[in-house]
Amino acid sequence: MTLDKHKIDGLIQITVKVLPAVEFDNLLIQAGYNKIGSAPAQGNRLKSWWSHSIYARVEAIYSSDGAVAITAYHVDF
């Protein structure tokens, strides 16, 4: 799972495997996404959901401490 494997609508293609969570979250916010929730994820990681008025919802997976964004992808509305 890496950030560079998926295209997120409204963002330029991410070309690195991971990003600091603050940097990744800021990219989503600048593109008009809003964080709508979070929960524990498999493998001792954190999961967050982001909504947008036009684009499909994004699910993002972070490190266990929430400091690093590991992957993100679109999920059905």
C-alpha positions in Angstrom: 0.0 0.0 0.0 1.5 3.3 -1.1 0.2 6.7 -2.0 1.7 6.6 -5.5 -0.4 3.6 -6.5 -3.8 5.5 -6.6 -5.1 8.7 -8.3 -7.2 10.9 -6.0 -9.6 13.2 -7.9 -8.7 16.9 -7.5 -5.0 16.2 -6.6 -2.0 16.0 -8.8 -0.6 12.4 -9.0 1.3 11.7 -5.8 4.7 10.3 -6.7 6.0 9.2 -3.3 5.1 6.2 -1.3 4.2 8.0 1.9 3.8 11.6 3.1 3.7 13.2 6.5 0.0 13.2 7.5 -0.1 16.9 7.9 1.1 17.4 4.4 -1.3 14.9 2.9 -4.3 16.2 4.8 -3.5 19.7 3.7 -3.5 18.5 0.0 -7.0 17.1 0.5 -8.2 20.2 2.3 -6.9 22.5 -0.4 -8.7 20.3 -3.0 -12.0 20.8 -1.1 -12.2 17.6 0.9 -13.6 17.5 4.4 -12.6 14.9 7.0 -15.8 13.1 8.0 -14.6 10.4 10.4 -11.9 8.1 11.5 -11.5 4.7 13.1 -8.9 2.0 13.9 -7.8 0.0 10.9 -6.3 -3.4 10.3 -2.7 -3.9 11.1 -2.6 -1.3 14.0 -3.2 1.6 11.6 -5.7 4.4 11.5 -8.3 5.0 8.8 -10.0 8.3 7.9 -12.7 9.2 5.5 -12.9 12.4 3.4 -15.9 13.7 1.5 -16.1 16.1 -1.4 -19.1 17.9 -3.0 -18.2 16.5 -6.5 -15.7 13.6 -6.1 -16.2 10.2 -4.6 -15.3 9.8 -0.9 -11.6 9.0 -0.1 -10.5 6.5 2.5 -7.0 7.2 3.8 -4.8 4.8 5.9 -2.3 6.3 8.3 0.5 4.8 10.5 -0.6 3.8 14.0 0.5 7.1 15.5 -1.3 9.0 12.7 1.9 10.8 11.7 2.3 9.2 8.2 -0.2 8.8 5.4 0.4 5.4 3.9 -2.2 5.1 1.2 -5.5 6.6 0.0 -8.1 5.6 -2.6 -11.7 6.4 -3.6 -14.5 4.4 -2.2 -18.2 4.3 -3.4 -20.4 7.1 -2.3 
